[in-house]
Amino acid sequence: MRDYLITDFLQIDDFKKIKSKKYLEIPDFFNENFHYSKDIIFHEPWKSHKNKIKDIKKNLKFYNHFLKELTYFLNRYHGKKFSQRYWEIMIGMWLYWFISSISFKWNLLNSLKKKKYFFLKKDVDEYDLVPHGIEDYTRLSISHFWNHHFFSKIIETNFSKRIKIKKSGKIKNNYERNKIYKNLKLNSIKNNILLLIQKVLNFFSQDRKTLIFSTYMSNIQEIWLNILINKSLLYYKSLRPNVLFRKEKLFKFRRKKLQQLRSKSSKLERFLSKEILINLPTSFLENYKYIDDLVEKIPFPKKPRKIFTCLGILRSTIMDRYIAKNVENGTTLILAQHGGSYFQHKSHFLSIFEPRISDKYLSWGHSRNKKITPFGVVKNIKDDKKIGRKIILVVRMRKGYGREIKIDSGFLESQNYLKSLENFFLLIKDDKLFENLYIKLRPDKSFWNEEEHFLNVNPNLKFIDESKKMTKEMNSAKLVIQTTCSSGHLETIAINKPTLIYLSHDLNLLDKKSKKYLLEFKKLGILHTNPKSLCKILKKLNKDDELNKWWNQKKIQNLISNYKADYCILNKNKFNDLTRIIGNG
């Protein structure tokens, strides 16, 4: 008997009466006890870190190949002669995410055992699938209908012998898509005020040689930085999505039949060569000139000599076009690292991509070449000497469908992460020593229902308001427990806040230097990989004097100082250094 493959939650209702089914890299949480189903199929090759790294490197090769092909194609399509850098600034993030998402689905289906399956296919309107820019793509690509479509298309094109498709109607009145674009079109009084301020300040004749915007610092700090560098009262923020998505013209497009990009012999590469053009955001094809016209009207300097930003790139279709256009005309682009994982995870895409498209790159601490300057954490992190009473454990679950391969990518990785936390919460269930433990979840929900999971094993758990920023919350803690090797642990270590790290991820996915540091952390009791070890040290450090005595040991502080110097400098001369780096020349 053939099993039915379930690849997304869109299909769940169709399978209620079917007994023989397999869940392809999605959780089966449909029983009251939150037990993991035995019918889940994992991407088995990723049990080996070597295979995961191999897949990342393969995607990077695909990326470099198709970036060159797209540069040639788009220049010919629009009658231009722009550089590869111009197109990469605008299209790079979308291209890498698209390649990674498709290749994962392909490899997952290819890794299935020889047994044959059924797949219920719902048709999806192509109009619902093609994004207009980076803002809607980030949302579309984690939707059920988008993932359903590409699983079914990959099966239909290359795996139809093993997986028999049964048609199950069409998605009508696409509620997921409707919600995405409704949110993108939303405006607020605050956004209107910010836009008005920019228009007013841009109207007056002022020296705008350097554009400083969306730096991760406060508005006042950005205005002050402009005064120091431009000697003018200026203020700029990356434009909100509503500026683009409120325009109805954007949605009136017709995707022409396009030839596929050049590719080599592999079936996956041939599939990508066709799908990349079919699914290319309209801002690069039909709406290319429209976006150019829109960029001309935005209240930003026309020809800045320099642009400095941290969060103003890879998030806005309009701003990416604006930056690419100016860089192509000779503007110097200075980017700053916005978070963790950079230069620590093996083959981390943004660690390669952002320094490559910039003229100068300001890292939190790491320097890999002359272009990268170890500057420090740009975002505001207060070194508050006040000691709170809380122990805060920070949880960062992946949302669901992955867009790229990282240390925590894959269902098995997410399940192990969730299980490791459940095991710890179960262990401390009846221990009164942990009454001051609070859990901080991500504000954006995943399909893992982690809060319900945790309360199921330990109903006594307490949670911090998800909407509050952890950079502010950590000052209310005497100790922070980080559960991923990302921004959070760097931010707490940067201000020398007593920190424990509880990891379930494979350290072999980190580069040699980071792995060496974390193994030293483990020797000194900072890093833990099992719940009993974490519980034991928390009991030891429950008293404030014990915590301070332990954290302030010379060997721990020396190691922390070295780690900060390499990955998370707290730059107390931030303004002077930025003025010198950005204003020089």
N, C-alpha and C positions, 0 to 999 in steps of 0.2 A: 504494500500500500504506500502511495506517495504521501509525504507530509506537505502541508501548506506552509509556505514561508511568510512570516510576518516581518516587515521591514520598517514599519512606522505605526504610530497610534491612529492614523487615519483609517486603518483597516480593521481595528479591533472589533467594532460592531458586526462586521461581515463574518467574523470567525467565531462568534459566541457558541454556535451550535456545532462547530467542527471540532472533533476531539483530537485528531492527528495534526499537530501544528508545531512549528519551530520558530522561535523568536531570534531574528538575525541581528545581533548586537543592539538590542533594546531590552530594557528591564520588563519582566512580567510581574507587576505589583498588584495583581488584581485579586489577591486573597487578603483576608483580614489580618493575618499574622505577618504580613510583609516578608514571607519566606521567598527565597530566590528559586525560580523555576529550574527544573532539571532540563527543560526543553530549550534553553538559551544556547545559541551557537556563537561561540567566541571566534575572534580572528586569531586562531591558534599560533600563526607565525610570530605574533608580537609577544609571545611569552619569552622570546629571546630578544634581548636589547639590540643584538647585532642586526636582526631582521628589521627592527624598527628604524634604526639608523640607516640601514641600506635603503629602505623605502623613502626616507627623507632625502637622501642624496639623489635618488632616482628622480624625485619630484623637482629638485633643484635643477637637474639636467634638463628635464622637460621644460621648466620655466625659462631657462636661458635660451633654449632652442626656439620656443614659441614666442618669446619676446622679440627676437630678431625677425622672425617671420611676420609678426604683427606690425613691427616697425616698417617693414617693406610694404606690407599690404595696405596699411592705413595711409602711408605717404602717397601711395599710388591712387588709392580710393579718393583722397581729398585733393590730389594734385599738389602735395607739399614736399618739402625736403627736410623735415625736422630730424633732429638727432634721436638716437635710441634713448638717451637720457630723458628727453622731453616726454616721450611716450611712457617710459618706465615710471616717472613721477606720478602720472595719472592712472596708469593701468596696472602697475606692478602688483599691488595688493590684491586686486580682484583676480588677476591672472593666477597668482600663486594659490589663492584660496580655492579657485575653481578647479585647478589641476589636482590639488590635494584631495578635495572632496570627491571628485570623480574617480581618481585612482584608488582611493580607499574602498569605495563601493565595488569597483572592478576587482580588486585583489581579494576582497572579502568573498565575493561570489565565486571567484576562481579557486579559493581555498576550500570550498565545500567538498565533502566526500562524494564519491561517484553516485551515491543514491539519488534518485530522481525526485523532483519536487513539483508542486503546483504553486502558481503565483496569481493572485487576484489583482487584475489591473483596472484602475480607474483612469479614464482619459482626463488629461489636464489641458486646458486651453493654453496654447503657446503664448498668448498675450499676457497670461498670468505669470509666466516664467521669466521673460526677458526683463532684466533690471534696467533702470535708467541711469543709475550711478552707484557709488559705493555705499550710500546710506541705505537704499532699499535692498541692495544685494546682501548686506550683512544680516538683514532680517529675513529675507526670502530664503536664504540658504540654510536656515535652521528651522524652517517650517516643515510641517508634515507633507504638504502637497508637493513641495519642491523635491524633497528627498524621495517621495514615492515615484514621482515622474522619472527621475534619473535612475533609480533602481530598475524600474520597468523598462526603460529605454536600453539600458546596458544588457538586461536579460534578453530582450527582444532581438537586439543586434548581434549578440555573441554567445549567449548561453541558452538559447531556446531548445536545444537538444536535451539538455539536462533538466531544464525548468520549463514546464508547460504553462503557458499563460492562459488564464481564463478571464475574459472581459467582464467587468462588474460595473458598467455604466460610466457616467461622466461626472466630474466635480462641477456642480452648478452653484451659483451664488457663493463663490469662494470666500467664506467668512475670514479665513486667515489672511488672505491678500487684502480684503477690504479693511481689516483692522490695521494692517501694516501701513497702508497709504492714508488712512484716516489720521493715524498718529503722526505721520510725516508731514501732513498738511497743517497740523495744529500750530497755532500761534498763541502768544501770551502778551500781556501788557508789558512784562519785563523785557521780552525780546524786542518789542516795538520801541521801548525807551532806549535800549542799548543801540539799536540801529539808528535811531534819531540822533543820539549823541555822536555816533561815528560820522553821520552825514554832516552835522553842524561843524564838527572839528575839521573835517576834510574840506569844507567849503572855504574856510579862511586860508589865506596864503601863509603857509608855514613850511619849514625845512623838513622834508620827509625823505631824507637820504636813506634812512634805515627804517624798515618796517618791523616793528616788534609787536607780536600778537599771540594770544593763546599760549602763554608760557608756563602754565601751571602755578604761577604766582597770583597774588591778589590783584584786584583792579588798581588799587592805590599804588602797589609796587610797580605795575606795568607803566602807569602814568609817570611815576617818578623816574623809571629807567629811561623813558622817552625824553624826559626833561634833561637827564644827564647826558644822553647820547645825541639826541636831535635838537636839544636846546629849545624844544617846543612842547606845548600842551597838546599831546596826541593820545588817542585811545582807540585800539582796534581789537575786535574779537572775531573769531571764525563765525561765518554766517550760519544761521540755523537752517535745517532742511526745508522749513516751510517757504523760504525764499525761492527755492527751486521747485518744490513739489506742489505748490499752490497754482502753478501755471498749467492750464489745461492743454496747452499746445504740446507739452512734453508727452502726454499720453496718446497723442494722435500720431501713430507711426505704423508703418507697414514693413515688416522684415522681408527684404528681397531674398531671392534664392542666391546664396553665396557659394562659391567654390571652397573646397577645404584648403587649409594651409599645407605646405609641404611637410612631409613626415617620413620617418624611416619605416621599417618593415613590421614593427610590433603592432599587434591588434589594438592595444590600448592607445598607443601613440596615434594611430590612424583614427581611432574614435575621437580622441581629443582634438585632432586637427580639424575635424568637422564641427564638433560641438562648441568649440571656442568661438567660432564665427557666428554660429546660430544664436548663441547666448551672450554675445558681446553687448555690454550696456549701450543703450541707444545714444548716450552722450558722446560716444566715439564714432557712431555711424550717422543715423538719420538726424539726430539732434546736435551734431557736432557744432555747426555754425550757430545754432540757437544758443548753446552754452557760451560760445565765444562772445556773442552779442550781449549776453547777460553779464559776463565778466567785465565788459567795458563800462557797464553802468553801476557796478558796485562801488561803495564809498571807500575805496582803497587807493593808495598812491599809484600813479600810472607807471612810473619807471624808477622804483627804488634801487639803490645801489646794492643794498643788502637786505635780506629777510632773515629774521630770527624767530623761530617758533619751536614749540615742544609738542603741543596737541593740535596744531593747525594744519596738519597734513595727514593724509590717508583716512580722513573721516568726512570730508566734504568734497563733493564733485566740483563745486564752484571754486573753492579755495585751491584744490589740487590743480585745476586748469590755470588759475591765476598765477600760482607759483611756477608751474611748468613754462608758461608763456614768458614770464620775466627771466627765469633762469636761462631759457633759450636765447634771450636777448642780452645776456651778460651779467645778470644779477647774481651776487654771491649768496648761496644758501647755507645758513648755519642752523643745524638741527641739534636738539638736546634730547637725551634719553628720557623717556617718560615713566619707565617702571622697571621692574626686576626681570630676571631670566636672561636679559641681554648678556652676552659673552660668558654665560655660565652653562647653558644647555647646549649640547652638541648640535651643530648645524641649525642653530636658531635663526629663522628666516630674517627677522627684523634686525638682528645683529649684523647681518650681511647687507640687507637692503638699504637701511637708513644711512649708514656711512657711505654707501656706494652712490646714492643720489645727491648727497650733500657735498659742499666744498669744505666744510669744517663740521666736526661732530663732537658734542660735549657729552661725555659719558659720566656715569655716577662714580666711576673710579678706574675702570679698566682702560688700558691703552693697547691697541693691537697694531696700529701703524701711525704714521705722521699726521694723518688726517684726523685722528681721534685724540682729543684732549681730555685727560682725567680731571673733570671739573667738580663733580659732586652732585648731590641730590638737588634738583632745581625746585621741586615742589616744597611747599612750606611744611616743615616738620619741627614742631616746637620741642626743645629740650627742657621739658617741664620737670623741675626738681621735686615737685610734690609727689608723694607716694600715696596711691590710692589703696583700696582694700580688695579690689576684685582680682581674680585670676580669669583672664579672658582667653578662650580657645577660639581661634579663627578658622572657619570652614570655607573652602573655596571649591565647590563642586563644579565640574564642567556642565554647561547648560544642557547638552544633549548631543545632537548631531555635530560631529567635528568638522571644522573647516581646514585644519592643518594638523600635522603630526607633531606632538610635543611630548614631554616627559610623562604627562598625565592623560594622553590620548588613548582611546580604546575603551570598550565596555569593561573588559576584565580589569583594567587599571582603575576605573571608576568604582567598580564593585569592590575591589580590594580596599580602596580608600574608604569607602562607606563602611565596610565590615570592620576595618581597623578602628574606626571611631566608635562604632557600635560596641565593639569588644571592650573599649576603654570605659564607655558610659555604663555598661553593664557591670563592670568591675567595681565602680564607685557608687553603685546604686543606693546602698544603705549606709554609706560612710558619711557621717556628719562633718568630717573634716573638709568636705568639698562643697559646703553650703555657699561659699563665696565664689564658686565657679560659674562663669557665664559664657554662653556660646554666641558667637557673632557669625551670622550667615550672610551670604551675598544678597543684595537687594533685588537682583534679577533672578527670577525663579528658574529652576531647571526641571526636567521631567522626572527627577529622582525622588521628589517629595521627602527631602532629607529630614526636615523637622519632624514629620510624622514618624519616620523611621526611628529617629533618636528617642522620641517620647514613648514609642512602643516598647523599647528596651529599658528605658528609665524615665518614668513619668515625673520625676522630681527635678528634671533639668530646667534651668532658667536661661532665657534668651535676651540678648540686647536688641534694641530697635534696629532692624536691618538697614533702615535708611540713613542711619548716622555714619559719618565717615570714621573709619578705623584710625586715621591719623589723629583725630581728636579723642576718640574713645580710649586709645592706649595710655593716655595720661591719667585715666581714672583707674588704671591697673597697677598692681605691685609686680605682676608677672604676666607675660603674654606667651601663649602656646601657639606657635605657627605650625600649620600642617602641610604646607607646600614650600617648595624652594623657588619663591617668586618675590614680588614687591614687598609683601608684608614682613618677611623676616629681615629684609634689608632695612626697612624703615625703623623697626624697633631696635635693631642692632646699631643703626646710625646714631640714635640718641642714647645708646648704652642702657636701654631698658632691659632689665632681666628677662631673658628669652629662652624658652625651650622649643625645640623643633621635634615634631612627631611625624615621621615620614613612613609612607608605605611604598613609595616609588623607588625604582631601581636606580641606585647611584651611578651605575655604569652609563646612564644617559646624560650625565654631566661631564664637562670637560675635565681633564686631569687635575688642573689646579683647584677647581671647585670641589671635586671629589676628595682630594687630599685634605682640604679644609674641613669638610663635613665628617670625615673619618676622625680627625682630631677633635671635632666637636663631640663625637660619640664617646671618645676616650674620657673626656672631661665631664660627661653627663649632660651636655647641652642637647645633643641629638639622641633620639630614641626611636626604635623601630618595632617595639612591642609594648602592649598596654601595661603589663606588669612592671616593666622598667620605668615607664612614665609615672605610674601610680606611686611607686616606691620613692622616687626623688621628690615628687610633690608633697608627700607626707613628711619627708625630711626638711623641705624648705617652707613648710607651713608657717613657721614662726619667722617674723620679719628679721630678727637678728641673724638667724641661720641663713636666710635668703641673701642678705647683704654680705655676710661673711663668705658664702660660697661664690657669689657672683664677682666679688671684688678680689678674689684670689689673683695673685700676680700672673700665674700661668694662663688663667682665663682671660684676664684683661689684656695681656700681651697678644694672645691669639685674636681676640676681638679687634684690637687696634690694627693688626695686620690685615684682617678680613675687611675692615672698614676702608682701609687705604686702597684695597684692590677693587672693592665693589660698591661701597656706599659712603663716600666721604660726606661729612656734614660740614659744608663750606660756610664758615662764619663771615667770610669776606665776599659773599655771593655778588653783591652789587658792584663792588670795586672791580672784581674779576670779570663780571659780565661787561661792564663799561669798557674795560681794557680790551677784552677779546672781540666784542662786537664793534666797538668804536674805533679800533685800530685800523688805520689806513683809509 
